[in-house]
Amino acid sequence: MVEILARLLSEAEAGEIDKIVYLTQGRVAPLYEPVEFQMAEQTVLKAFGQAYKTSIEKVTADYKKTGDLGVVAQELSKNQESGHACRQAGIKNYAKMTVEEVFNKLFEIARTSGEGSVEKKVSLLADLLKNSDPLSARYLARIPVDKMRLGFSDMTVLEGLSWMVCGSKKLKDKFEAAYNVRPDLGTLAVSVKRLGVSGAEKIEPKVGTPILSMRAERLPDAAGILEKMNGQCAVEPKIDGLRTQLHFKKNYELSSKNYAKDEKSIIHNSRFIIQLFSRGLENVTRMYPDLVKAAKQELSGVEEIILDGEAIGYDPKTGKYLPFQETVTRKRKHQVDLFSQSVPIKLICFDVLYLNGKSLLNESYIERRKILEKVLGHSGATRSAAIESPKETLSAFGLQGDRKGTILASGFALTRMTIVKTPEELKKIFEENIKQGLEGIMAKKLDGIYQAGARGWNWIKLKNSYTGSLADTIDAVVMGYDFGQGKRNKFGVGAFLIGVYDQKNNSFKTISKVGTGLTDEEWRTLAVSGKQLAVSQKPANYEVNKLMNCDVWVKPKLVGVFRADQITKSPMHTAGYALRFPRLDYWRTDKKPEDATSLNEILRMVNLRK
C-alpha cells in the first residue's frame, strides 16, 4: 500500500500533491482545521437519486442491503447512463476531472452553510458523481460521511513520502519529526516534493498550526527519576486539567469579509488572532472565551507566541480549584457563555514553544522557563490579588503569587518550579502535592529540549497511581452506551457508562464513562451484548446526571472488572466519585449486577486512602 501511494505521490505535481494527501484521508483540510462536510447519510442518498435519476426509495433500499454508501454509488454509476453527450450511442463518457477540480468542489460543499445549504450540498455532490467513473464514485460518496475505508493513517502518508524520496521507509522518522512540529500533511508533502529531505528540515512552528504536545515517560520512584536526569531536575506540580495550547499573534491583517468565513478563530478589532487547541488538535477557541479575553489583555508585550499549559476550572467565589470532571464540562459547543461564568478557566502555563518568529523547541528547558517567566511577568500575568490560599485552592497548583502567599488573579499563571538534587527533596515535593489533592509531579531535565509529539526522558511523571494508591479493581455495571465515530461507529459502540450498586435504595449510580482500554474484539462483544440488552428508556432505578445521558440504555446485566489510576470526587457522577482513566480488565459473566462493587465499598476505598 505504501509503495502504491509513493508511486501516486511521485507522479503528482507540487501544486496538487497537498490536495491528494488530504483526499486520501477523506478531508479537504488538515485535521486541526474545523472544515467539516456536515452531510448525513440520508443527504448523500438524496445526491445519489439526483445524480443517477433514481428514486430515494431505491437508493435507500440498496444502502440497507450493503451498508456502504460507496458500493451503492459504484453500482448505480455502473448500471445507469450518466447523461453525457455520448449516451445516445450507449457509451459512457465520463468527464476527466482533475484532482484540483474535485478538491475544490468538495471544499465548496464543506464551506456551504446557511439557508438552502442542504439542497446546494446535494446538488454539488450530485454534479461530482455524475462526472465520475464508477470507481471514483465509490470513494467520492464516502468522503462527506468520513468513511473512506482506505486504511490510511498519518503514518502511512509519511512512509509514502519517504518511499517517494528514497525507495524505503528510512526517512519516515525524519518526516514524522517535522509533522510533529506542524501536523499538516499537505504542507509537508509540498515541501518534500519541492526540496526533498531538506524540505522537512525547513519545517518550523507557525502560529495557528498546533504543535503536537510533548509527552512524559513514567517512573515509580524518585531515585530512578534523578538517575535518568543526571542527578538534578526541575520539579513542577502535575495539574489535572485540559491540556491546552494557546496561539497569539498581534497585528494580524484580516479583512472583515474573510473574518465572516473564518470560524476557527476569535478575532478582536482585527488587531490580532487568538486560537486554542486541545491535545488532540481540536480547535477549542470558542469553548474558552475567558482565555481569549485574558490573552487580549495580558499578552500585549509580545508580537506572537505559542504557550503550552493546562486549562483548569475554579470556583469564582471561593477560589477553590475544581476536579477534572467539572473542568471537562467547559469543553462544549453549546451554552458556552453560561458555563464560562459558572466554571471560569485559568491557563496554567508550563512551557513556551515559539516567540516573536523564533522556534524555542530546541532551547533547553531552563532557558524556555526563563523566557516564560519574563513573558508572563512583562504581560502582567504575575499580578496577584488578595485571594486566600487554603490547600484546596488554586495555590495547590503552584501558582506564583506575592510574598503574602496570594494567587494570581489573571487568566494566566505559572506552575511552581523547584530544582532538586536528591531523591529526598523530590519525594518531599511529591508528597506535598499529593496532600494538596494533586495527581503528582512532573520532573523535567534542565537541558532537555521540547520533543514535539514524542514521549521521552526529558519529562518524567510520578503519579500517586504508580505508587499503588488504587491497587484494587472495581466491578461495575454497564448502564448504557454512546454510538462511536470512525472505527468505533463500525462496532456500534464508542463509549459506555458504568455504575455501582447502592444497596440503601436499590439503585445504580454512575461512576465513569469508559471510552478506551478495550480491544476491537471486546468492543464487538459489547456491541452485541448492548443490542440484546437495550431498552427503550432509562430504567427507573438508574440515577444519572443528565450530562451523562446515553444514546442507548441497557438492562443492568453486564458486569465488568475495571482498573483506574484514582478515585476522585465528582459532581458529574451520582456516586459522588469518578474513576480516573478507567480500563476494562475483563467481563464478569458469573456476577449479578447486585454483586458488583457497592457504593459503600467505594466509600471505604476512598477512606482507606486518607
C-alpha positions as CSV (number, residue, x, y, z in Angstrom):
1,M,0.0,0.0,0.0
2,V,2.9,2.4,0.8
3,E,4.6,1.6,-2.5
4,I,1.4,2.3,-4.4
5,L,0.9,5.6,-2.6
6,A,4.5,6.5,-3.2
7,R,4.0,6.0,-7.0
8,L,1.0,8.3,-6.9
9,L,2.9,11.0,-5.0
10,S,5.8,10.6,-7.4
11,E,3.6,11.3,-10.4
12,A,1.8,14.2,-8.7
13,E,2.7,17.8,-9.4
14,A,3.8,20.1,-6.5
15,G,0.7,22.1,-7.0
16,E,-1.6,19.1,-6.4
17,I,0.2,16.8,-4.0
18,D,-1.2,18.5,-0.9
19,K,-4.8,18.0,-2.2
20,I,-4.1,14.4,-3.0
21,V,-2.8,13.8,0.5
22,Y,-5.8,15.4,2.1
23,L,-8.2,13.4,-0.1
24,T,-6.6,10.1,0.8
25,Q,-7.8,10.8,4.3
26,G,-11.2,11.9,3.2
27,R,-10.6,15.6,4.1
28,V,-10.1,18.9,2.4
29,A,-8.0,20.5,5.2
30,P,-5.7,19.4,8.0
31,L,-7.2,17.8,11.0
32,Y,-7.0,20.9,13.1
33,E,-8.9,23.0,10.7
34,P,-12.7,22.8,11.5
35,V,-13.7,22.2,7.9
36,E,-16.5,19.6,8.0
37,F,-18.9,18.4,5.4
38,Q,-21.9,18.1,7.7
39,M,-23.8,15.8,5.4
40,A,-25.8,13.0,6.9
41,E,-26.1,9.6,5.1
42,Q,-29.7,10.5,4.1
43,T,-28.5,13.7,2.5
44,V,-25.8,11.8,0.5
45,L,-28.5,9.3,-0.6
46,K,-30.5,12.3,-2.0
47,A,-27.5,13.2,-4.0
48,F,-27.4,9.7,-5.4
49,G,-31.0,10.0,-6.5
50,Q,-30.3,13.3,-8.2
51,A,-27.1,12.1,-9.9
52,Y,-28.4,8.8,-11.2
53,K,-32.1,9.8,-11.7
54,T,-33.2,7.2,-9.2
55,S,-35.9,7.3,-6.6
56,I,-34.9,7.9,-3.0
57,E,-36.7,4.7,-2.1
58,K,-34.5,2.6,-4.3
59,V,-31.2,4.1,-3.2
60,T,-32.2,3.8,0.4
61,A,-33.2,0.1,-0.1
62,D,-29.8,-0.5,-1.8
63,Y,-28.0,1.1,1.1
64,K,-29.8,-1.0,3.6
65,K,-28.6,-4.1,1.7
66,T,-25.0,-3.2,1.5
67,G,-24.4,-0.8,4.4
68,D,-21.8,1.0,2.3
69,L,-22.6,4.3,0.5
70,G,-19.5,3.8,-1.7
71,V,-20.7,0.4,-3.1
72,V,-24.2,1.8,-3.7
73,A,-22.7,4.8,-5.7
74,Q,-20.5,2.5,-7.7
75,E,-23.3,0.1,-8.7
76,L,-25.6,3.0,-9.6
77,S,-22.9,4.5,-11.7
78,K,-22.3,1.2,-13.5
79,N,-25.9,0.4,-14.2
80,Q,-27.2,3.8,-15.3
81,E,-26.3,6.2,-18.0
82,S,-24.9,9.4,-16.6
83,G,-26.4,11.9,-19.1
84,H,-23.3,12.7,-21.2
85,A,-23.1,13.6,-24.8
86,C,-22.4,10.0,-25.9
87,R,-25.3,8.4,-24.2
88,Q,-27.2,8.2,-27.5
89,A,-24.6,5.8,-28.6
90,G,-24.9,3.8,-25.4
91,I,-21.4,4.7,-24.4
92,K,-20.4,6.2,-21.1
93,N,-18.0,9.1,-21.4
94,Y,-17.2,10.4,-18.0
95,A,-15.7,13.8,-17.7
96,K,-12.0,13.8,-16.9
97,M,-11.8,15.9,-13.8
98,T,-8.5,17.0,-12.3
99,V,-7.7,16.5,-8.7
100,E,-7.9,20.2,-8.2
101,E,-11.4,20.4,-9.6
102,V,-12.6,17.5,-7.4
103,F,-10.9,19.0,-4.3
104,N,-12.4,22.5,-5.0
105,K,-15.9,21.1,-5.4
106,L,-15.6,19.1,-2.2
107,F,-14.2,22.2,-0.4
108,E,-17.2,24.2,-1.7
109,I,-19.5,21.6,-0.2
110,A,-17.8,21.8,3.1
111,R,-18.0,25.6,3.2
112,T,-21.6,25.8,2.1
113,S,-23.8,26.9,5.0
114,G,-26.9,29.0,5.8
115,E,-30.4,28.9,4.3
116,G,-30.8,26.4,1.5
117,S,-27.3,24.9,2.2
118,V,-28.6,21.3,2.3
119,E,-30.1,21.5,-1.2
120,K,-26.9,23.1,-2.5
121,K,-24.7,20.5,-1.0
122,V,-26.9,17.8,-2.6
123,S,-26.6,19.5,-6.0
124,L,-22.8,19.9,-5.8
125,L,-22.2,16.3,-4.7
126,A,-24.6,15.1,-7.5
127,D,-22.6,17.0,-10.1
128,L,-19.4,15.3,-8.9
129,L,-20.9,11.9,-9.0
130,K,-22.4,12.4,-12.5
131,N,-19.0,13.3,-13.8
132,S,-17.2,10.4,-12.1
133,D,-16.5,6.9,-13.3
134,P,-17.9,4.1,-11.0
135,L,-14.7,3.5,-9.0
136,S,-14.2,7.2,-8.4
137,A,-17.9,7.5,-7.4
138,R,-17.3,4.8,-4.8
139,Y,-14.8,6.9,-2.9
140,L,-16.3,10.3,-3.5
141,A,-19.5,9.1,-2.0
142,R,-17.7,8.1,1.2
143,I,-15.8,11.3,1.8
144,P,-18.7,13.5,3.0
145,V,-19.6,11.0,5.7
146,D,-15.9,10.3,6.8
147,K,-15.9,6.7,5.8
148,M,-13.1,6.3,3.2
149,R,-12.0,2.9,4.4
150,L,-8.7,3.1,2.7
151,G,-6.8,2.1,5.8
152,F,-4.5,5.2,5.6
153,S,-3.2,6.8,8.7
154,D,-0.9,9.8,9.0
155,M,2.0,7.4,9.4
156,T,1.1,5.7,6.1
157,V,1.4,9.1,4.3
158,L,4.7,9.8,6.0
159,E,6.0,6.4,4.9
160,G,4.7,7.1,1.4
161,L,6.7,10.3,1.3
162,S,9.8,8.5,2.4
163,W,9.4,5.8,-0.2
164,M,8.8,8.5,-2.8
165,V,12.2,10.2,-1.9
166,C,14.5,7.2,-1.3
167,G,12.6,4.0,-2.1
168,S,12.3,2.8,1.5
169,K,10.8,3.9,4.9
170,K,14.1,5.0,6.4
171,L,13.2,8.7,6.2
172,K,9.9,8.2,8.0
173,D,11.2,9.3,11.4
174,K,12.7,12.5,10.0
175,F,9.4,13.3,8.3
176,E,7.5,12.4,11.4
177,A,9.6,14.9,13.5
178,A,8.6,17.6,11.0
179,Y,5.0,16.6,11.1
180,N,5.0,16.8,14.9
181,V,6.1,20.4,14.7
182,R,3.5,21.2,12.0
183,P,0.9,18.5,11.7
184,D,-0.2,19.4,8.3
185,L,0.4,16.6,5.9
186,G,-0.4,18.7,2.8
187,T,2.2,21.4,3.7
188,L,4.8,18.8,4.5
189,A,4.1,16.9,1.2
190,V,4.6,20.1,-0.9
191,S,7.8,21.0,0.9
192,V,9.2,17.5,0.5
193,K,8.1,17.3,-3.2
194,R,9.9,20.6,-3.9
195,L,13.0,20.3,-1.7
196,G,13.4,16.6,-0.8
197,V,14.7,15.8,2.7
198,S,15.7,19.4,3.3
199,G,12.0,20.4,2.8
200,A,11.2,18.5,6.0
201,E,14.2,20.0,7.8
202,K,12.9,23.5,7.0
203,I,9.5,23.0,8.7
204,E,9.2,25.4,11.6
205,P,6.4,26.2,14.1
206,K,3.7,28.6,12.8
207,V,1.1,30.5,14.9
208,G,-2.3,29.0,14.0
209,T,-0.9,25.5,13.4
210,P,-0.9,23.4,16.7
211,I,2.3,21.7,17.7
212,L,1.9,18.1,18.8
213,S,2.2,18.0,22.6
214,M,5.2,16.6,24.2
215,R,4.5,13.6,26.5
216,A,6.3,12.3,29.6
217,E,7.7,8.9,30.5
218,R,6.7,7.2,33.7
219,L,8.8,6.0,36.7
220,P,7.6,4.8,40.1
221,D,10.3,6.3,42.4
222,A,12.3,9.5,43.0
223,A,15.8,7.8,42.8
224,G,15.1,6.4,39.3
225,I,14.0,9.8,38.1
226,L,17.1,11.6,39.2
227,E,19.3,8.8,37.8
228,K,17.6,9.4,34.4
229,M,18.1,13.1,34.7
230,N,21.8,13.1,35.6
231,G,21.4,13.9,39.3
232,Q,19.2,17.0,39.1
233,C,16.0,18.2,37.6
234,A,13.2,20.7,37.8
235,V,10.0,19.6,39.6
236,E,6.5,21.0,38.8
237,P,3.1,20.0,40.1
238,K,1.2,17.7,37.7
239,I,-2.0,19.6,37.0
240,D,-5.3,17.7,36.5
241,G,-6.8,19.9,33.7
242,L,-7.3,20.0,30.0
243,R,-4.0,20.2,28.0
244,T,-4.3,23.4,26.0
245,Q,-2.0,25.2,23.6
246,L,-2.5,28.9,23.1
247,H,-1.5,30.7,19.9
248,F,-1.4,34.5,19.8
249,K,-0.3,36.9,17.1
250,K,-0.6,40.7,17.1
251,N,-1.4,42.9,14.1
252,Y,-2.9,40.1,12.1
253,E,-4.3,41.5,9.0
254,L,-7.7,40.0,8.2
255,S,-10.4,41.7,6.3
256,S,-14.0,41.7,7.6
257,K,-15.0,39.7,4.6
258,N,-12.6,36.9,5.4
259,Y,-13.5,37.1,9.1
260,A,-17.1,36.3,8.3
261,K,-15.9,33.0,6.8
262,D,-13.2,32.3,9.4
263,E,-15.0,30.2,12.1
264,K,-11.9,28.7,13.5
265,S,-10.7,31.7,15.5
266,I,-11.9,34.6,17.6
267,I,-10.6,37.9,16.5
268,H,-10.9,41.3,18.2
269,N,-10.8,44.5,16.3
270,S,-8.7,42.8,13.5
271,R,-5.7,43.6,15.7
272,F,-4.6,40.0,16.5
273,I,-5.6,36.4,16.3
274,I,-6.1,34.1,19.2
275,Q,-6.5,30.3,18.9
276,L,-6.7,27.5,21.4
277,F,-6.0,23.8,20.6
278,S,-6.6,20.6,22.6
279,R,-4.1,17.8,22.9
280,G,-6.0,16.0,20.1
281,L,-5.5,19.0,17.7
282,E,-9.2,20.2,18.1
283,N,-9.7,23.9,17.8
284,V,-11.4,24.8,21.1
285,T,-11.1,28.6,20.8
286,R,-14.9,29.2,21.0
287,M,-15.2,27.0,24.1
288,Y,-13.0,29.3,26.2
289,P,-13.9,32.9,25.7
290,D,-12.4,33.8,29.1
291,L,-9.0,32.7,28.0
292,V,-9.4,34.6,24.7
293,K,-10.2,37.7,26.7
294,A,-7.3,37.1,29.0
295,A,-4.9,36.8,26.1
296,K,-6.1,40.0,24.6
297,Q,-5.5,41.9,27.8
298,E,-2.3,40.2,29.1
299,L,-0.2,39.3,26.1
300,S,0.3,42.8,24.7
301,G,4.0,42.6,25.4
302,V,4.7,40.1,22.5
303,E,4.2,40.1,18.8
304,E,3.4,36.3,18.6
305,I,3.7,33.4,20.9
306,I,2.7,29.8,21.4
307,L,2.2,28.7,25.0
308,D,1.7,25.1,26.4
309,G,-0.3,24.5,29.6
310,E,-3.3,23.1,31.3
311,A,-6.7,24.8,31.4
312,I,-8.3,24.3,34.9
313,G,-11.6,25.4,36.2
314,Y,-12.1,27.1,39.6
315,D,-14.9,28.4,41.8
316,P,-15.0,32.2,41.3
317,K,-16.5,32.7,44.8
318,T,-14.1,30.6,46.9
319,G,-11.0,30.3,44.7
320,K,-11.1,26.5,45.1
321,Y,-10.0,24.5,42.1
322,L,-12.4,22.1,40.6
323,P,-12.0,18.4,39.9
324,F,-11.3,17.3,36.4
325,Q,-14.9,16.1,35.9
326,E,-16.1,19.7,36.4
327,T,-13.4,21.3,34.3
328,V,-14.2,19.0,31.4
329,T,-17.7,20.4,31.3
330,R,-16.2,23.5,29.7
331,K,-15.3,21.5,26.7
332,R,-18.6,22.1,24.9
333,K,-20.1,23.8,21.9
334,H,-23.4,24.9,23.4
335,Q,-24.2,27.1,26.4
336,V,-20.6,28.3,26.4
337,D,-21.3,31.7,27.9
338,L,-23.3,30.2,30.8
339,F,-20.6,27.7,31.7
340,S,-17.8,30.2,31.4
341,Q,-19.4,32.2,34.2
342,S,-20.2,29.2,36.5
343,V,-16.9,27.4,35.7
344,P,-14.3,30.0,34.8
345,I,-10.9,28.8,33.5
346,K,-7.3,29.7,34.1
347,L,-4.5,28.6,31.8
348,I,-1.7,27.3,34.0
349,C,1.4,27.7,31.7
350,F,4.4,25.4,31.9
351,D,6.2,26.0,28.6
352,V,6.7,28.4,25.8
353,L,7.3,26.9,22.3
354,Y,7.6,29.9,20.0
355,L,8.2,33.6,20.5
356,N,8.3,36.5,18.0
357,G,9.2,34.5,14.9
358,K,11.6,32.1,16.7
359,S,11.1,28.5,17.5
360,L,12.1,27.6,21.1
361,L,11.7,23.8,20.7
362,N,15.4,23.2,20.7
363,E,16.2,25.5,23.6
364,S,16.9,23.9,26.9
365,Y,14.1,23.6,29.5
366,I,15.7,26.1,31.8
367,E,16.1,28.7,29.0
368,R,12.4,28.2,28.0
369,R,11.4,28.6,31.6
370,K,13.3,31.9,31.9
371,I,11.7,33.2,28.8
372,L,8.2,32.1,30.0
373,E,8.7,33.9,33.3
374,K,9.9,37.0,31.6
375,V,7.0,37.0,29.1
376,L,4.3,36.4,31.6
377,G,5.8,38.9,34.0
378,H,6.1,41.5,31.3
379,S,2.5,40.9,30.2
380,G,1.2,41.5,33.7
381,A,0.3,37.9,34.4
382,T,2.2,37.9,37.7
383,R,-0.2,40.4,39.2
384,S,-1.7,39.0,42.4
385,A,-4.9,39.5,44.3
386,A,-5.9,39.0,47.9
387,I,-7.4,35.6,47.4
388,E,-6.8,33.2,50.3
389,S,-5.0,30.0,49.5
390,P,-6.1,27.1,51.6
391,K,-4.8,23.7,50.3
392,E,-7.9,23.2,48.2
393,T,-7.4,26.4,46.2
394,L,-5.6,27.1,43.0
395,S,-2.4,27.7,45.1
396,A,-2.2,23.9,45.2
397,F,-1.3,24.1,41.6
398,G,1.8,26.0,42.4
399,L,0.7,29.4,41.1
400,Q,3.2,32.1,41.8
401,G,1.9,34.8,44.0
402,D,3.3,37.7,46.1
403,R,5.1,37.3,49.3
404,K,1.9,37.1,51.3
405,G,1.1,33.8,49.5
406,T,-1.8,35.1,47.4
407,I,-2.5,33.6,44.0
408,L,-2.7,35.2,40.6
409,A,-5.9,37.0,39.5
410,S,-5.1,37.0,35.8
411,G,-6.2,34.4,33.2
412,F,-2.7,33.0,33.0
413,A,-0.3,31.7,35.7
414,L,2.9,29.8,36.0
415,T,3.4,26.4,37.7
416,R,5.7,26.4,40.7
417,M,9.1,25.1,39.8
418,T,11.8,23.8,42.2
419,I,15.2,22.4,41.2
420,V,16.1,19.3,43.3
421,K,19.3,17.3,43.5
422,T,18.3,14.5,45.9
423,P,15.6,11.8,46.0
424,E,14.6,13.0,49.4
425,E,13.9,16.5,48.1
426,L,11.9,15.2,45.1
427,K,9.9,12.8,47.3
428,K,9.0,15.6,49.8
429,I,7.6,17.7,47.0
430,F,5.7,14.7,45.6
431,E,4.1,14.0,49.0
432,E,3.2,17.7,49.4
433,N,1.4,17.7,46.1
434,I,-0.5,14.5,46.9
435,K,-1.6,16.1,50.2
436,Q,-2.9,19.1,48.3
437,G,-5.0,16.8,46.2
438,L,-2.9,16.8,43.0
439,E,-2.0,13.8,40.8
440,G,1.7,14.0,41.5
441,I,4.7,15.8,39.9
442,M,6.4,16.3,36.6
443,A,10.2,16.1,36.6
444,K,12.0,17.9,33.8
445,K,15.6,17.6,32.6
446,L,17.2,21.0,32.9
447,D,19.0,20.8,29.5
448,G,16.1,18.9,27.8
449,I,14.6,20.2,24.6
450,Y,10.8,20.2,23.8
451,Q,10.3,16.9,21.9
452,A,7.1,17.7,20.0
453,G,4.7,14.7,19.8
454,A,7.2,12.4,21.5
455,R,7.4,10.6,24.8
456,G,10.9,10.9,26.1
457,W,13.1,11.0,29.2
458,N,13.3,14.8,29.2
459,W,10.0,14.7,31.1
460,I,9.1,12.1,33.6
461,K,5.9,11.9,35.6
462,L,5.4,10.5,39.0
463,K,1.8,9.9,39.9
464,N,0.1,8.6,43.0
465,S,-1.4,5.8,41.0
466,Y,2.2,4.5,40.1
467,T,2.8,4.0,43.8
468,G,-0.1,1.7,44.2
469,S,-2.8,4.1,45.5
470,L,-5.6,2.2,43.7
471,A,-4.4,-1.3,43.6
472,D,-7.9,-2.9,43.8
473,T,-10.1,-3.4,40.8
474,I,-13.7,-2.3,40.8
475,D,-16.6,-4.4,39.5
476,A,-19.1,-2.1,37.7
477,V,-22.3,-2.5,35.8
478,V,-22.8,-1.2,32.2
479,M,-25.8,1.1,32.2
480,G,-25.8,2.5,28.7
481,Y,-23.6,3.4,25.7
482,D,-23.0,6.0,23.0
483,F,-22.5,5.5,19.3
484,G,-19.0,5.9,18.2
485,Q,-17.2,7.8,15.4
486,G,-14.9,6.3,12.7
487,K,-13.8,2.8,13.5
488,R,-15.9,2.7,16.7
489,N,-19.0,3.5,14.6
490,K,-18.5,0.3,12.8
491,F,-18.6,-1.5,16.1
492,G,-21.7,0.4,17.1
493,V,-20.3,1.5,20.5
494,G,-17.9,4.4,21.1
495,A,-18.1,4.8,24.9
496,F,-20.2,3.3,27.7
497,L,-21.5,4.4,31.1
498,I,-20.8,2.3,34.2
499,G,-22.2,2.4,37.7
500,V,-22.1,0.8,41.1
501,Y,-24.9,-0.6,43.2
502,D,-26.4,1.4,46.1
503,Q,-27.9,-1.1,48.5
504,K,-29.6,1.6,50.6
505,N,-32.2,2.5,47.9
506,N,-31.7,-0.4,45.4
507,S,-30.4,1.8,42.7
508,F,-27.4,2.1,40.3
509,K,-25.3,5.2,40.5
510,T,-22.9,6.3,37.8
511,I,-19.1,6.3,38.4
512,S,-17.5,6.8,35.0
513,K,-17.8,6.8,31.2
514,V,-15.3,4.4,29.5
515,G,-14.0,5.2,26.1
516,T,-10.6,3.4,26.0
517,G,-8.9,0.3,27.1
518,L,-10.8,-2.3,25.1
519,T,-9.6,-4.4,22.2
520,D,-11.5,-4.5,18.9
521,E,-13.0,-7.9,19.9
522,E,-14.1,-6.5,23.3
523,W,-15.9,-3.6,21.5
524,R,-17.6,-6.0,19.2
525,T,-18.7,-8.2,22.2
526,L,-20.0,-5.1,24.0
527,A,-22.0,-4.0,20.9
528,V,-23.6,-7.4,20.6
529,S,-24.5,-7.5,24.3
530,G,-25.7,-3.9,24.1
531,K,-28.2,-4.7,21.4
532,Q,-29.5,-7.7,23.2
533,L,-29.9,-5.7,26.5
534,A,-31.2,-2.4,25.0
535,V,-34.3,-0.9,26.5
536,S,-36.5,1.9,25.1
537,Q,-36.0,4.2,28.1
538,K,-33.7,4.7,31.1
539,P,-34.5,2.1,33.8
540,A,-36.3,3.6,36.8
541,N,-33.6,2.5,39.3
542,Y,-30.8,4.3,37.4
543,E,-29.7,7.6,39.0
544,V,-27.9,9.6,36.2
545,N,-26.9,13.2,35.9
546,K,-28.4,14.5,32.6
547,L,-25.0,15.4,31.3
548,M,-24.2,11.7,31.4
549,N,-27.2,10.6,29.3
550,C,-26.5,7.8,26.8
551,D,-27.6,7.2,23.2
552,V,-28.8,3.7,24.3
553,W,-29.8,2.5,27.7
554,V,-29.4,-1.2,28.6
555,K,-30.7,-3.5,31.3
556,P,-28.3,-3.9,34.3
557,K,-26.9,-7.2,33.4
558,L,-23.4,-6.8,32.1
559,V,-20.6,-6.6,34.8
560,G,-17.0,-5.7,34.1
561,V,-13.8,-5.6,36.1
562,F,-12.1,-2.2,35.8
563,R,-8.8,-0.7,36.9
564,A,-8.2,3.1,37.3
565,D,-5.5,5.5,38.3
566,Q,-7.6,7.0,41.1
567,I,-11.0,7.5,42.6
568,T,-11.7,11.3,42.6
569,K,-14.6,13.3,43.8
570,S,-17.1,14.1,41.1
571,P,-20.2,16.3,40.9
572,M,-20.9,14.8,37.5
573,H,-21.5,11.2,38.7
574,T,-24.2,10.3,41.0
575,A,-22.0,8.0,43.1
576,G,-20.2,11.2,44.1
577,Y,-16.9,9.8,42.8
578,A,-15.4,9.0,39.5
579,L,-12.8,6.6,38.2
580,R,-9.8,8.5,36.7
581,F,-8.6,6.8,33.5
582,P,-10.7,3.6,33.8
583,R,-9.7,0.5,31.9
584,L,-11.5,-2.8,31.4
585,D,-9.7,-5.8,32.7
586,Y,-12.3,-8.4,31.7
587,W,-16.1,-9.1,31.8
588,R,-17.6,-11.0,34.7
589,T,-20.2,-13.3,33.3
590,D,-20.6,-15.0,36.6
591,K,-21.7,-12.0,38.6
592,K,-25.1,-10.5,39.1
593,P,-25.2,-6.7,39.0
594,E,-26.2,-6.6,42.6
595,D,-23.0,-8.4,43.4
596,A,-20.8,-5.8,41.8
597,T,-18.8,-3.3,43.9
598,S,-21.3,-1.4,46.1
599,L,-21.4,2.3,46.8
600,N,-20.4,1.6,50.4
601,E,-17.3,-0.3,49.2
602,I,-16.3,2.7,47.1
603,L,-16.6,5.0,50.2
604,R,-14.4,2.6,52.2
605,M,-11.8,2.6,49.4
606,V,-11.8,6.4,49.5
607,N,-11.4,6.5,53.3
608,L,-8.5,4.0,53.2
609,R,-6.5,6.4,51.1
610,K,-6.9,9.3,53.5
